[in-house]
Amino acid sequence: MRQTLAFQATGFDVSPVEIDQEEDGAPPDEGELPTALLAFESGRNVVLTLPLDPEHAESMMNAFTQAEAHREALPDAANWQPVPSGLPEGMFWVLQPNVVGVSVTPPQSTPDGPVMHWTLAFEDEDGSQVQVAVGDALCVSVIRALAKVANNDLDDLVEG
């Protein structure tokens, strides 16, 4: 069953993935495991985590580059602020889809009115999506983190 979940990101973090060696002492195959973990947060109740390797990071950066060409200059778009998810205290959503596709949509005018934020849509194999609304400042942090992952500069990952 296809589903779409959407939230506005109030925070972002990226961290290297620590790999334990196999029981026989052999390291895992290099291409099999992610090297970093992206986490988008909405308040204290919603977290989306995405495993990432350098190739996927570069693909995501390309999606931002392609989307930038379609960005429209909207008044007050730079001032857009996310609203944390409104889940009741004690209820948590931790999402970790098996992502097979990513699309990035910049701020723009639509028939339904202006969209003041970037939209990152992560699609899984059944066509379901998790859509994350991201402001300009957070978008810059995401792109910088993706560049570090793409360049295997994992020692210098910082919180956005």
N, CA, C and O atoms as a GROMACS GRO file, in nm:
protein
  640
    1MET      N    1   0.083  -0.117   0.000
    1MET     CA    2   0.000   0.000   0.000
    1MET      C    3   0.089   0.125   0.000
    1MET      O    4   0.177   0.139   0.084
    2ARG      N    5   0.064   0.214  -0.095
    2ARG     CA    6   0.142   0.337  -0.105
    2ARG      C    7   0.093   0.437  -0.003
    2ARG      O    8  -0.028   0.456   0.016
    3GLN      N    9   0.187   0.501   0.063
    3GLN     CA   10   0.155   0.603   0.162
    3GLN      C   11   0.250   0.720   0.146
    3GLN      O   12   0.363   0.704   0.099
    4THR      N   13   0.203   0.838   0.185
    4THR     CA   14   0.288   0.956   0.187
    4THR      C   15   0.283   1.016   0.326
    4THR      O   16   0.175   1.047   0.378
    5LEU      N   17   0.399   1.031   0.387
    5LEU     CA   18   0.413   1.098   0.516
    5LEU      C   19   0.491   1.226   0.492
    5LEU      O   20   0.588   1.225   0.416
    6ALA      N   21   0.450   1.336   0.554
    6ALA     CA   22   0.519   1.462   0.534
    6ALA      C   23   0.538   1.531   0.668
    6ALA      O   24   0.450   1.525   0.755
    7PHE      N   25   0.652   1.595   0.684
    7PHE     CA   26   0.676   1.675   0.804
    7PHE      C   27   0.776   1.785   0.771
    7PHE      O   28   0.844   1.780   0.668
    8GLN      N   29   0.783   1.884   0.858
    8GLN     CA   30   0.876   1.996   0.841
    8GLN      C   31   0.996   1.972   0.932
    8GLN      O   32   0.981   1.948   1.052
    9ALA      N   33   1.115   1.978   0.874
    9ALA     CA   34   1.238   1.949   0.949
    9ALA      C   35   1.278   2.067   1.035
    9ALA      O   36   1.299   2.178   0.984
   10THR      N   37   1.289   2.044   1.164
   10THR     CA   38   1.338   2.146   1.256
   10THR      C   39   1.485   2.125   1.291
   10THR      O   40   1.547   2.211   1.352
   11GLY      N   41   1.539   2.010   1.251
   11GLY     CA   42   1.679   1.981   1.279
   11GLY      C   43   1.733   1.876   1.184
   11GLY      O   44   1.657   1.802   1.121
   12PHE      N   45   1.865   1.871   1.174
   12PHE     CA   46   1.932   1.778   1.084
   12PHE      C   47   2.064   1.739   1.147
   12PHE      O   48   2.129   1.820   1.213
   13ASP      N   49   2.102   1.614   1.127
   13ASP     CA   50   2.230   1.567   1.177
   13ASP      C   51   2.282   1.462   1.080
   13ASP      O   52   2.204   1.394   1.013
   14VAL      N   53   2.411   1.448   1.072
   14VAL     CA   54   2.473   1.343   0.993
   14VAL      C   55   2.589   1.287   1.075
   14VAL      O   56   2.664   1.363   1.137
   15SER      N   57   2.603   1.156   1.074
   15SER     CA   58   2.710   1.095   1.151
   15SER      C   59   2.767   0.977   1.073
   15SER      O   60   2.695   0.911   0.998
   16PRO      N   61   2.896   0.950   1.092
   16PRO     CA   62   2.954   0.833   1.026
   16PRO      C   63   2.898   0.705   1.084
   16PRO      O   64   2.862   0.699   1.202
   17VAL      N   65   2.889   0.604   1.001
   17VAL     CA   66   2.845   0.472   1.047
   17VAL      C   67   2.969   0.395   1.093
   17VAL      O   68   3.067   0.383   1.020
   18GLU      N   69   2.962   0.345   1.214
   18GLU     CA   70   3.072   0.264   1.266
   18GLU      C   71   3.045   0.119   1.231
   18GLU      O   72   2.936   0.068   1.256
   19ILE      N   73   3.143   0.053   1.173
   19ILE     CA   74   3.128  -0.084   1.126
   19ILE      C   75   3.206  -0.178   1.217
   19ILE      O   76   3.325  -0.160   1.241
   20ASP      N   77   3.136  -0.279   1.268
   20ASP     CA   78   3.203  -0.384   1.344
   20ASP      C   79   3.256  -0.488   1.248
   20ASP      O   80   3.193  -0.519   1.147
   21GLN      N   81   3.372  -0.541   1.278
   21GLN     CA   82   3.428  -0.645   1.193
   21GLN      C   83   3.350  -0.774   1.210
   21GLN      O   84   3.286  -0.796   1.313
   22GLU      N   85   3.356  -0.857   1.109
   22GLU     CA   86   3.291  -0.988   1.114
   22GLU      C   87   3.355  -1.072   1.224
   22GLU      O   88   3.466  -1.042   1.269
   23GLU      N   89   3.286  -1.176   1.265
   23GLU     CA   90   3.337  -1.263   1.371
   23GLU      C   91   3.471  -1.326   1.335
   23GLU      O   92   3.554  -1.353   1.422
   24ASP      N   93   3.492  -1.350   1.205
   24ASP     CA   94   3.619  -1.412   1.163
   24ASP      C   95   3.731  -1.309   1.149
   24ASP      O   96   3.842  -1.343   1.107
   25GLY      N   97   3.703  -1.180   1.185
   25GLY     CA   98   3.805  -1.076   1.179
   25GLY      C   99   3.814  -1.006   1.045
   25GLY      O  100   3.888  -0.908   1.032
   26ALA      N  101   3.742  -1.054   0.944
   26ALA     CA  102   3.747  -0.992   0.812
   26ALA      C  103   3.655  -0.869   0.809
   26ALA      O  104   3.544  -0.874   0.861
   27PRO      N  105   3.700  -0.760   0.748
   27PRO     CA  106   3.612  -0.643   0.736
   27PRO      C  107   3.501  -0.672   0.635
   27PRO      O  108   3.522  -0.751   0.543
   28PRO      N  109   3.385  -0.610   0.650
   28PRO     CA  110   3.278  -0.631   0.553
   28PRO      C  111   3.317  -0.576   0.417
   28PRO      O  112   3.405  -0.490   0.408
   29ASP      N  113   3.253  -0.623   0.312
   29ASP     CA  114   3.280  -0.572   0.178
   29ASP      C  115   3.252  -0.423   0.175
   29ASP      O  116   3.149  -0.378   0.227
   30GLU      N  117   3.342  -0.347   0.115
   30GLU     CA  118   3.336  -0.202   0.119
   30GLU      C  119   3.206  -0.146   0.058
   30GLU      O  120   3.152  -0.050   0.112
   31GLY      N  121   3.157  -0.201  -0.050
   31GLY     CA  122   3.040  -0.148  -0.116
   31GLY      C  123   2.907  -0.191  -0.056
   31GLY      O  124   2.802  -0.143  -0.100
   32GLU      N  125   2.908  -0.279   0.042
   32GLU     CA  126   2.785  -0.334   0.098
   32GLU      C  127   2.718  -0.247   0.202
   32GLU      O  128   2.595  -0.253   0.215
   33LEU      N  129   2.792  -0.168   0.275
   33LEU     CA  130   2.737  -0.097   0.390
   33LEU      C  131   2.741   0.054   0.370
   33LEU      O  132   2.830   0.105   0.301
   34PRO      N  133   2.646   0.126   0.429
   34PRO     CA  134   2.650   0.272   0.421
   34PRO      C  135   2.767   0.326   0.503
   34PRO      O  136   2.816   0.260   0.595
   35THR      N  137   2.810   0.446   0.468
   35THR     CA  138   2.920   0.507   0.541
   35THR      C  139   2.873   0.616   0.636
   35THR      O  140   2.945   0.655   0.728
   36ALA      N  141   2.750   0.667   0.613
   36ALA     CA  142   2.698   0.774   0.698
   36ALA      C  143   2.548   0.754   0.718
   36ALA      O  144   2.482   0.680   0.645
   37LEU      N  145   2.496   0.822   0.819
   37LEU     CA  146   2.354   0.816   0.849
   37LEU      C  147   2.303   0.960   0.860
   37LEU      O  148   2.349   1.036   0.944
   38LEU      N  149   2.208   0.995   0.774
   38LEU     CA  150   2.143   1.125   0.780
   38LEU      C  151   2.022   1.113   0.871
   38LEU      O  152   1.955   1.010   0.872
   39ALA      N  153   1.995   1.218   0.948
   39ALA     CA  154   1.876   1.218   1.034
   39ALA      C  155   1.809   1.355   1.024
   39ALA      O  156   1.869   1.458   1.053
   40PHE      N  157   1.683   1.354   0.983
   40PHE     CA  158   1.600   1.474   0.981
   40PHE      C  159   1.504   1.464   1.098
   40PHE      O  160   1.442   1.359   1.120
   41GLU      N  161   1.490   1.571   1.174
   41GLU     CA  162   1.406   1.570   1.294
   41GLU      C  163   1.295   1.673   1.279
   41GLU      O  164   1.313   1.775   1.213
   42SER      N  165   1.181   1.646   1.341
   42SER     CA  166   1.073   1.744   1.351
   42SER      C  167   1.032   1.748   1.498
   42SER      O  168   0.956   1.665   1.546
   43GLY      N  169   1.085   1.848   1.566
   43GLY     CA  170   1.064   1.853   1.710
   43GLY      C  171   1.132   1.736   1.777
   43GLY      O  172   1.235   1.687   1.730
   44ARG      N  173   1.073   1.690   1.886
   44ARG     CA  174   1.133   1.578   1.960
   44ARG      C  175   1.065   1.446   1.928
   44ARG      O  176   1.102   1.343   1.984
   45ASN      N  177   0.964   1.447   1.838
   45ASN     CA  178   0.882   1.328   1.822
   45ASN      C  179   0.899   1.255   1.689
   45ASN      O  180   0.856   1.140   1.678
   46VAL      N  181   0.959   1.316   1.588
   46VAL     CA  182   0.968   1.253   1.456
   46VAL      C  183   1.114   1.256   1.409
   46VAL      O  184   1.179   1.360   1.411
   47VAL      N  185   1.163   1.140   1.368
   47VAL     CA  186   1.299   1.131   1.313
   47VAL      C  187   1.295   1.043   1.188
   47VAL      O  188   1.237   0.934   1.189
   48LEU      N  189   1.356   1.092   1.083
   48LEU     CA  190   1.375   1.015   0.959
   48LEU      C  191   1.524   0.988   0.947
   48LEU      O  192   1.603   1.083   0.942
   49THR      N  193   1.564   0.860   0.943
   49THR     CA  194   1.705   0.828   0.926
   49THR      C  195   1.726   0.760   0.791
   49THR      O  196   1.646   0.677   0.748
   50LEU      N  197   1.834   0.798   0.726
   50LEU     CA  198   1.866   0.747   0.593
   50LEU      C  199   2.011   0.704   0.586
   50LEU      O  200   2.100   0.787   0.600
   51PRO      N  201   2.037   0.574   0.565
   51PRO     CA  202   2.175   0.530   0.543
   51PRO      C  203   2.223   0.582   0.409
   51PRO      O  204   2.146   0.591   0.314
   52LEU      N  205   2.351   0.617   0.402
   52LEU     CA  206   2.404   0.683   0.283
   52LEU      C  207   2.546   0.639   0.255
   52LEU      O  208   2.626   0.622   0.348
   53ASP      N  209   2.577   0.619   0.128
   53ASP     CA  210   2.716   0.595   0.087
   53ASP      C  211   2.758   0.709  -0.004
   53ASP      O  212   2.673   0.790  -0.042
   54PRO      N  213   2.886   0.718  -0.042
   54PRO     CA  214   2.931   0.831  -0.123
   54PRO      C  215   2.856   0.847  -0.256
   54PRO      O  216   2.829   0.959  -0.299
   55GLU      N  217   2.823   0.736  -0.322
   55GLU     CA  218   2.752   0.747  -0.451
   55GLU      C  219   2.614   0.807  -0.433
   55GLU      O  220   2.572   0.891  -0.512
   56HIS      N  221   2.541   0.763  -0.329
   56HIS     CA  222   2.408   0.818  -0.303
   56HIS      C  223   2.416   0.965  -0.262
   56HIS      O  224   2.330   1.045  -0.299
   57ALA      N  225   2.519   1.001  -0.187
   57ALA     CA  226   2.536   1.140  -0.147
   57ALA      C  227   2.557   1.228  -0.270
   57ALA      O  228   2.500   1.337  -0.280
   58GLU      N  229   2.638   1.180  -0.364
   58GLU     CA  230   2.661   1.257  -0.487
   58GLU      C  231   2.533   1.268  -0.569
   58GLU      O  232   2.507   1.373  -0.627
   59SER      N  233   2.455   1.162  -0.575
   59SER     CA  234   2.327   1.166  -0.648
   59SER      C  235   2.232   1.268  -0.585
   59SER      O  236   2.163   1.342  -0.656
   60MET      N  237   2.228   1.272  -0.451
   60MET     CA  238   2.143   1.370  -0.384
   60MET      C  239   2.191   1.512  -0.410
   60MET      O  240   2.109   1.602  -0.428
   61MET      N  241   2.322   1.533  -0.413
   61MET     CA  242   2.373   1.666  -0.443
   61MET      C  243   2.334   1.707  -0.585
   61MET      O  244   2.300   1.823  -0.609
   62ASN      N  245   2.338   1.612  -0.679
   62ASN     CA  246   2.296   1.641  -0.816
   62ASN      C  247   2.148   1.678  -0.821
   62ASN      O  248   2.109   1.765  -0.900
   63ALA      N  249   2.065   1.614  -0.738
   63ALA     CA  250   1.922   1.647  -0.734
   63ALA      C  251   1.902   1.792  -0.687
   63ALA      O  252   1.816   1.862  -0.739
   64PHE      N  253   1.981   1.836  -0.589
   64PHE     CA  254   1.974   1.975  -0.545
   64PHE      C  255   2.017   2.070  -0.656
   64PHE      O  256   1.955   2.174  -0.678
   65THR      N  257   2.124   2.035  -0.726
   65THR     CA  258   2.173   2.120  -0.835
   65THR      C  259   2.068   2.134  -0.944
   65THR      O  260   2.044   2.244  -0.993
   66GLN      N  261   2.006   2.024  -0.983
   66GLN     CA  262   1.901   2.030  -1.085
   66GLN      C  263   1.781   2.110  -1.038
   66GLN      O  264   1.722   2.184  -1.117
   67ALA      N  265   1.744   2.097  -0.912
   67ALA     CA  266   1.628   2.170  -0.859
   67ALA      C  267   1.655   2.319  -0.849
   67ALA      O  268   1.564   2.400  -0.870
   68GLU      N  269   1.777   2.357  -0.818
   68GLU     CA  270   1.812   2.498  -0.802
   68GLU      C  271   1.777   2.580  -0.927
   68GLU      O  272   1.739   2.696  -0.916
   69ALA      N  273   1.790   2.519  -1.043
   69ALA     CA  274   1.759   2.589  -1.168
   69ALA      C  275   1.611   2.626  -1.178
   69ALA      O  276   1.575   2.714  -1.257
   70HIS      N  277   1.525   2.560  -1.102
   70HIS     CA  278   1.381   2.584  -1.107
   70HIS      C  279   1.330   2.666  -0.988
   70HIS      O  280   1.210   2.688  -0.973
   71ARG      N  281   1.421   2.711  -0.907
   71ARG     CA  282   1.383   2.791  -0.790
   71ARG      C  283   1.329   2.926  -0.834
   71ARG      O  284   1.385   2.991  -0.924
   72GLU      N  285   1.221   2.968  -0.772
   72GLU     CA  286   1.162   3.098  -0.799
   72GLU      C  287   1.191   3.191  -0.682
   72GLU      O  288   1.193   3.149  -0.566
   73ALA      N  289   1.214   3.317  -0.713
   73ALA     CA  290   1.236   3.417  -0.609
   73ALA      C  291   1.100   3.453  -0.548
   73ALA      O  292   1.020   3.521  -0.611
   74LEU      N  293   1.077   3.409  -0.427
   74LEU     CA  294   0.952   3.435  -0.357
   74LEU      C  295   0.979   3.528  -0.240
   74LEU      O  296   1.074   3.508  -0.165
   75PRO      N  297   0.896   3.632  -0.225
   75PRO     CA  298   0.914   3.718  -0.108
   75PRO      C  299   0.897   3.636   0.020
   75PRO      O  300   0.807   3.553   0.029
   76ASP      N  301   0.982   3.658   0.114
   76ASP     CA  302   0.977   3.593   0.245
   76ASP      C  303   1.012   3.445   0.244
   76ASP      O  304   1.002   3.381   0.349
   77ALA      N  305   1.053   3.387   0.133
   77ALA     CA  306   1.090   3.245   0.133
   77ALA      C  307   1.210   3.220   0.226
   77ALA      O  308   1.217   3.117   0.293
   78ALA      N  309   1.303   3.315   0.229
   78ALA     CA  310   1.421   3.300   0.315
   78ALA      C  311   1.384   3.305   0.463
   78ALA      O  312   1.461   3.259   0.548
   79ASN      N  313   1.267   3.360   0.495
   79ASN     CA  314   1.224   3.372   0.634
   79ASN      C  315   1.134   3.257   0.680
   79ASN      O  316   1.089   3.256   0.794
   80TRP      N  317   1.108   3.160   0.594
   80TRP     CA  318   1.020   3.048   0.629
   80TRP      C  319   1.080   2.972   0.746
   80TRP      O  320   1.200   2.942   0.746
   81GLN      N  321   1.000   2.939   0.844
   81GLN     CA  322   1.043   2.862   0.960
   81GLN      C  323   0.958   2.736   0.972
   81GLN      O  324   0.836   2.745   0.959
   82PRO      N  325   1.017   2.621   0.998
   82PRO     CA  326   0.940   2.497   1.012
   82PRO      C  327   0.860   2.494   1.142
   82PRO      O  328   0.894   2.560   1.240
   83VAL      N  329   0.754   2.417   1.139
   83VAL     CA  330   0.672   2.394   1.257
   83VAL      C  331   0.695   2.250   1.300
   83VAL      O  332   0.679   2.158   1.220
   84PRO      N  333   0.733   2.229   1.427
   84PRO     CA  334   0.755   2.091   1.473
   84PRO      C  335   0.628   2.008   1.461
   84PRO      O  336   0.517   2.061   1.467
   85SER      N  337   0.646   1.878   1.446
   85SER     CA  338   0.530   1.789   1.439
   85SER      C  339   0.446   1.803   1.565
   85SER      O  340   0.499   1.832   1.672
   86GLY      N  341   0.318   1.783   1.551
   86GLY     CA  342   0.227   1.801   1.663
   86GLY      C  343   0.189   1.672   1.731
   86GLY      O  344   0.076   1.658   1.779
   87LEU      N  345   0.280   1.576   1.737
   87LEU     CA  346   0.248   1.450   1.804
   87LEU      C  347   0.238   1.470   1.954
   87LEU      O  348   0.311   1.552   2.011
   88PRO      N  349   0.148   1.396   2.018
   88PRO     CA  350   0.136   1.406   2.164
   88PRO      C  351   0.265   1.361   2.233
   88PRO      O  352   0.342   1.281   2.179
   89GLU      N  353   0.288   1.415   2.352
   89GLU     CA  354   0.405   1.376   2.432
   89GLU      C  355   0.404   1.225   2.453
   89GLU      O  356   0.299   1.168   2.485
   90GLY      N  357   0.516   1.160   2.435
   90GLY     CA  358   0.526   1.016   2.453
   90GLY      C  359   0.504   0.936   2.326
   90GLY      O  360   0.526   0.815   2.325
   91MET      N  361   0.460   1.001   2.218
   91MET     CA  362   0.442   0.931   2.090
   91MET      C  363   0.559   0.969   1.999
   91MET      O  364   0.590   1.087   1.984
   92PHE      N  365   0.624   0.867   1.939
   92PHE     CA  366   0.740   0.891   1.855
   92PHE      C  367   0.723   0.820   1.722
   92PHE      O  368   0.669   0.709   1.716
   93TRP      N  369   0.769   0.882   1.617
   93TRP     CA  370   0.780   0.818   1.486
   93TRP      C  371   0.927   0.816   1.449
   93TRP      O  372   0.991   0.921   1.441
   94VAL      N  373   0.980   0.699   1.427
   94VAL     CA  374   1.115   0.683   1.377
   94VAL      C  375   1.101   0.613   1.242
   94VAL      O  376   1.063   0.497   1.235
   95LEU      N  377   1.131   0.685   1.136
   95LEU     CA  378   1.113   0.635   1.000
   95LEU      C  379   1.249   0.602   0.939
   95LEU      O  380   1.343   0.680   0.951
   96GLN      N  381   1.260   0.487   0.875
   96GLN     CA  382   1.382   0.451   0.803
   96GLN      C  383   1.342   0.372   0.679
   96GLN      O  384   1.352   0.249   0.676
   97PRO      N  385   1.297   0.444   0.574
   97PRO     CA  386   1.256   0.374   0.452
   97PRO      C  387   1.377   0.318   0.378
   97PRO      O  388   1.489   0.367   0.394
   98ASN      N  389   1.352   0.217   0.296
   98ASN     CA  390   1.454   0.164   0.206
   98ASN      C  391   1.446   0.248   0.079
   98ASN      O  392   1.373   0.214  -0.014
   99VAL      N  393   1.521   0.356   0.074
   99VAL     CA  394   1.509   0.457  -0.031
   99VAL      C  395   1.562   0.405  -0.164
   99VAL      O  396   1.673   0.354  -0.173
  100VAL      N  397   1.479   0.420  -0.267
  100VAL     CA  398   1.519   0.384  -0.404
  100VAL      C  399   1.520   0.506  -0.495
  100VAL      O  400   1.569   0.499  -0.608
  101GLY      N  401   1.466   0.618  -0.448
  101GLY     CA  402   1.464   0.739  -0.529
  101GLY      C  403   1.449   0.862  -0.442
  101GLY      O  404   1.385   0.859  -0.337
  102VAL      N  405   1.510   0.972  -0.488
  102VAL     CA  406   1.504   1.099  -0.417
  102VAL      C  407   1.471   1.208  -0.517
  102VAL      O  408   1.528   1.212  -0.626
  103SER      N  409   1.379   1.296  -0.480
  103SER     CA  410   1.355   1.414  -0.562
  103SER      C  411   1.360   1.537  -0.473
  103SER      O  412   1.328   1.531  -0.354
  104VAL      N  413   1.402   1.648  -0.532
  104VAL     CA  414   1.416   1.774  -0.459
  104VAL      C  415   1.336   1.879  -0.535
  104VAL      O  416   1.354   1.896  -0.656
  105THR      N  417   1.250   1.950  -0.464
  105THR     CA  418   1.170   2.057  -0.525
  105THR      C  419   1.202   2.187  -0.451
  105THR      O  420   1.190   2.192  -0.329
  106PRO      N  421   1.242   2.292  -0.524
  106PRO     CA  422   1.278   2.417  -0.459
  106PRO      C  423   1.155   2.502  -0.427
  106PRO      O  424   1.045   2.469  -0.470
  107PRO      N  425   1.173   2.610  -0.352
  107PRO     CA  426   1.063   2.704  -0.331
  107PRO      C  427   1.012   2.755  -0.467
  107PRO      O  428   1.090   2.786  -0.557
  108GLN      N  429   0.879   2.762  -0.478
  108GLN     CA  430   0.820   2.803  -0.605
  108GLN      C  431   0.673   2.835  -0.590
  108GLN      O  432   0.611   2.802  -0.488
  109SER      N  433   0.616   2.901  -0.692
  109SER     CA  434   0.472   2.927  -0.697
  109SER      C  435   0.403   2.807  -0.760
  109SER      O  436   0.450   2.751  -0.858
  110THR      N  437   0.290   2.769  -0.701
  110THR     CA  438   0.211   2.659  -0.755
  110THR      C  439   0.066   2.708  -0.770
  110THR      O  440   0.031   2.813  -0.717
  111PRO      N  441  -0.017   2.633  -0.841
  111PRO     CA  442  -0.158   2.673  -0.852
  111PRO      C  443  -0.228   2.684  -0.716
  111PRO      O  444  -0.327   2.756  -0.702
  112ASP      N  445  -0.176   2.612  -0.616
  112ASP     CA  446  -0.235   2.617  -0.481
  112ASP      C  447  -0.174   2.727  -0.394
  112ASP      O  448  -0.212   2.742  -0.278
  113GLY      N  449  -0.081   2.804  -0.449
  113GLY     CA  450  -0.015   2.910  -0.375
  113GLY      C  451   0.135   2.888  -0.367
  113GLY      O  452   0.185   2.786  -0.414
  114PRO      N  453   0.206   2.982  -0.307
  114PRO     CA  454   0.352   2.968  -0.299
  114PRO      C  455   0.394   2.860  -0.200
  114PRO      O  456   0.332   2.843  -0.094
  115VAL      N  457   0.499   2.788  -0.235
  115VAL     CA  458   0.563   2.691  -0.146
  115VAL      C  459   0.697   2.753  -0.109
  115VAL      O  460   0.786   2.768  -0.193
  116MET      N  461   0.710   2.790   0.018
  116MET     CA  462   0.825   2.869   0.063
  116MET      C  463   0.947   2.787   0.104
  116MET      O  464   1.049   2.844   0.141
  117HIS      N  465   0.939   2.655   0.097
  117HIS     CA  466   1.047   2.570   0.146
  117HIS      C  467   1.091   2.472   0.036
  117HIS      O  468   1.022   2.454  -0.064
  118TRP      N  469   1.205   2.411   0.058
  118TRP     CA  470   1.250   2.299  -0.024
  118TRP      C  471   1.173   2.176   0.021
  118TRP      O  472   1.145   2.160   0.140
  119THR      N  473   1.140   2.088  -0.072
  119THR     CA  474   1.078   1.961  -0.038
  119THR      C  475   1.168   1.849  -0.083
  119THR      O  476   1.200   1.838  -0.202
  120LEU      N  477   1.209   1.765   0.010
  120LEU     CA  478   1.289   1.647  -0.021
  120LEU      C  479   1.195   1.528  -0.011
  120LEU      O  480   1.136   1.504   0.094
  121ALA      N  481   1.181   1.453  -0.120
  121ALA     CA  482   1.091   1.337  -0.122
  121ALA      C  483   1.175   1.212  -0.138
  121ALA      O  484   1.246   1.195  -0.237
  122PHE      N  485   1.165   1.123  -0.039
  122PHE     CA  486   1.238   0.997  -0.038
  122PHE      C  487   1.137   0.886  -0.067
  122PHE      O  488   1.042   0.867   0.009
  123GLU      N  489   1.158   0.814  -0.177
  123GLU     CA  490   1.063   0.710  -0.219
  123GLU      C  491   1.120   0.572  -0.194
  123GLU      O  492   1.238   0.546  -0.218
  124ASP      N  493   1.034   0.481  -0.144
  124ASP     CA  494   1.078   0.343  -0.124
  124ASP      C  495   1.028   0.255  -0.238
  124ASP      O  496   0.966   0.304  -0.333
  125GLU      N  497   1.057   0.125  -0.230
  125GLU     CA  498   1.033   0.037  -0.344
  125GLU      C  499   0.886   0.017  -0.378
  125GLU      O  500   0.855  -0.022  -0.491
  126ASP      N  501   0.793   0.042  -0.286
  126ASP     CA  502   0.650   0.027  -0.320
  126ASP      C  503   0.587   0.159  -0.363
  126ASP      O  504   0.466   0.164  -0.386
  127GLY      N  505   0.666   0.265  -0.376
  127GLY     CA  506   0.615   0.394  -0.422
  127GLY      C  507   0.574   0.487  -0.309
  127GLY      O  508   0.535   0.601  -0.334
  128SER      N  509   0.582   0.440  -0.184
  128SER     CA  510   0.552   0.527  -0.072
  128SER      C  511   0.660   0.634  -0.060
  128SER      O  512   0.773   0.614  -0.103
  129GLN      N  513   0.623   0.748  -0.001
  129GLN     CA  514   0.718   0.858   0.012
  129GLN      C  515   0.717   0.914   0.154
  129GLN      O  516   0.615   0.912   0.224
  130VAL      N  517   0.833   0.964   0.193
  130VAL     CA  518   0.845   1.050   0.309
  130VAL      C  519   0.892   1.184   0.253
  130VAL      O  520   0.999   1.192   0.192
  131GLN      N  521   0.811   1.288   0.274
  131GLN     CA  522   0.844   1.421   0.225
  131GLN      C  523   0.885   1.508   0.343
  131GLN      O  524   0.817   1.512   0.446
  132VAL      N  525   0.998   1.576   0.326
  132VAL     CA  526   1.051   1.659   0.433
  132VAL      C  527   1.063   1.803   0.381
  132VAL      O  528   1.130   1.827   0.281
  133ALA      N  529   0.998   1.897   0.449
  133ALA     CA  530   1.009   2.038   0.416
  133ALA      C  531   1.131   2.094   0.488
  133ALA      O  532   1.147   2.076   0.608
  134VAL      N  533   1.219   2.161   0.412
  134VAL     CA  534   1.346   2.209   0.465
  134VAL      C  535   1.363   2.356   0.428
  134VAL      O  536   1.343   2.394   0.312
  135GLY      N  537   1.399   2.439   0.525
  135GLY     CA  538   1.428   2.580   0.501
  135GLY      C  539   1.564   2.599   0.437
  135GLY      O  540   1.644   2.506   0.430
  136ASP      N  541   1.590   2.722   0.390
  136ASP     CA  542   1.715   2.752   0.321
  136ASP      C  543   1.839   2.722   0.404
  136ASP      O  544   1.933   2.659   0.356
  137ALA      N  545   1.840   2.766   0.530
  137ALA     CA  546   1.959   2.746   0.614
  137ALA      C  547   1.987   2.598   0.636
  137ALA      O  548   2.102   2.555   0.627
  138LEU      N  549   1.883   2.521   0.664
  138LEU     CA  550   1.901   2.378   0.684
  138LEU      C  551   1.943   2.310   0.554
  138LEU      O  552   2.021   2.214   0.556
  139CYS      N  553   1.890   2.358   0.443
  139CYS     CA  554   1.926   2.303   0.312
  139CYS      C  555   2.077   2.315   0.287
  139CYS      O  556   2.140   2.223   0.236
  140VAL      N  557   2.134   2.430   0.324
  140VAL     CA  558   2.278   2.450   0.310
  140VAL      C  559   2.355   2.348   0.393
  140VAL      O  560   2.455   2.293   0.348
  141SER      N  561   2.309   2.323   0.517
  141SER     CA  562   2.375   2.224   0.603
  141SER      C  563   2.368   2.085   0.543
  141SER      O  564   2.464   2.009   0.550
  142VAL      N  565   2.254   2.051   0.483
  142VAL     CA  566   2.237   1.919   0.422
  142VAL      C  567   2.334   1.904   0.305
  142VAL      O  568   2.400   1.800   0.293
  143ILE      N  569   2.343   2.005   0.220
  143ILE     CA  570   2.433   1.998   0.104
  143ILE      C  571   2.578   1.986   0.147
  143ILE      O  572   2.654   1.909   0.089
  144ARG      N  573   2.618   2.062   0.248
  144ARG     CA  574   2.756   2.052   0.299
  144ARG      C  575   2.786   1.912   0.353
  144ARG      O  576   2.893   1.856   0.329
  145ALA      N  577   2.690   1.856   0.426
  145ALA     CA  578   2.709   1.721   0.480
  145ALA      C  579   2.718   1.618   0.368
  145ALA      O  580   2.800   1.527   0.373
  146LEU      N  581   2.632   1.633   0.266
  146LEU     CA  582   2.637   1.541   0.151
  146LEU      C  583   2.772   1.548   0.081
  146LEU      O  584   2.825   1.446   0.039
  147ALA      N  585   2.828   1.669   0.068
  147ALA     CA  586   2.959   1.684   0.005
  147ALA      C  587   3.067   1.611   0.086
  147ALA      O  588   3.155   1.547   0.028
  148LYS      N  589   3.060   1.620   0.218
  148LYS     CA  590   3.158   1.550   0.302
  148LYS      C  591   3.146   1.399   0.285
  148LYS      O  592   3.247   1.329   0.275
  149VAL      N  593   3.022   1.348   0.281
  149VAL     CA  594   3.002   1.204   0.262
  149VAL      C  595   3.050   1.163   0.123
  149VAL      O  596   3.117   1.060   0.109
  150ALA      N  597   3.016   1.241   0.019
  150ALA     CA  598   3.056   1.209  -0.118
  150ALA      C  599   3.208   1.205  -0.132
  150ALA      O  600   3.261   1.127  -0.212
  151ASN      N  601   3.278   1.289  -0.055
  151ASN     CA  602   3.424   1.295  -0.063
  151ASN      C  603   3.492   1.209   0.042
  151ASN      O  604   3.613   1.219   0.061
  152ASN      N  605   3.415   1.124   0.112
  152ASN     CA  606   3.469   1.038   0.218
  152ASN      C  607   3.544   1.118   0.325
  152ASN      O  608   3.643   1.070   0.380
  153ASP      N  609   3.496   1.238   0.354
  153ASP     CA  610   3.555   1.323   0.457
  153ASP      C  611   3.475   1.305   0.586
  153ASP      O  612   3.423   1.402   0.641
  154LEU      N  613   3.466   1.181   0.633
  154LEU     CA  614   3.379   1.148   0.745
  154LEU      C  615   3.434   1.190   0.880
  154LEU      O  616   3.360   1.196   0.978
  155ASP      N  617   3.564   1.220   0.888
  155ASP     CA  618   3.622   1.260   1.017
  155ASP      C  619   3.574   1.399   1.057
  155ASP      O  620   3.582   1.434   1.175
  156ASP      N  621   3.525   1.478   0.961
  156ASP     CA  622   3.491   1.617   0.988
  156ASP      C  623   3.341   1.643   0.974
  156ASP      O  624   3.301   1.756   0.945
  157LEU      N  625   3.258   1.540   0.995
  157LEU     CA  626   3.114   1.562   0.988
  157LEU      C  627   3.068   1.644   1.106
  157LEU      O  628   3.109   1.619   1.220
  158VAL      N  629   2.982   1.742   1.080
  158VAL     CA  630   2.932   1.828   1.187
  158VAL      C  631   2.780   1.832   1.182
  158VAL      O  632   2.718   1.807   1.079
  159GLU      N  633   2.723   1.862   1.296
  159GLU     CA  634   2.578   1.874   1.306
  159GLU      C  635   2.534   2.002   1.235
  159GLU      O  636   2.599   2.106   1.245
  160GLY      N  637   2.420   1.992   1.163
  160GLY     CA  638   2.367   2.107   1.091
  160GLY      C  639   2.280   2.193   1.174
  160GLY      O  640   2.229   2.294   1.125
   0.00000   0.00000   0.00000
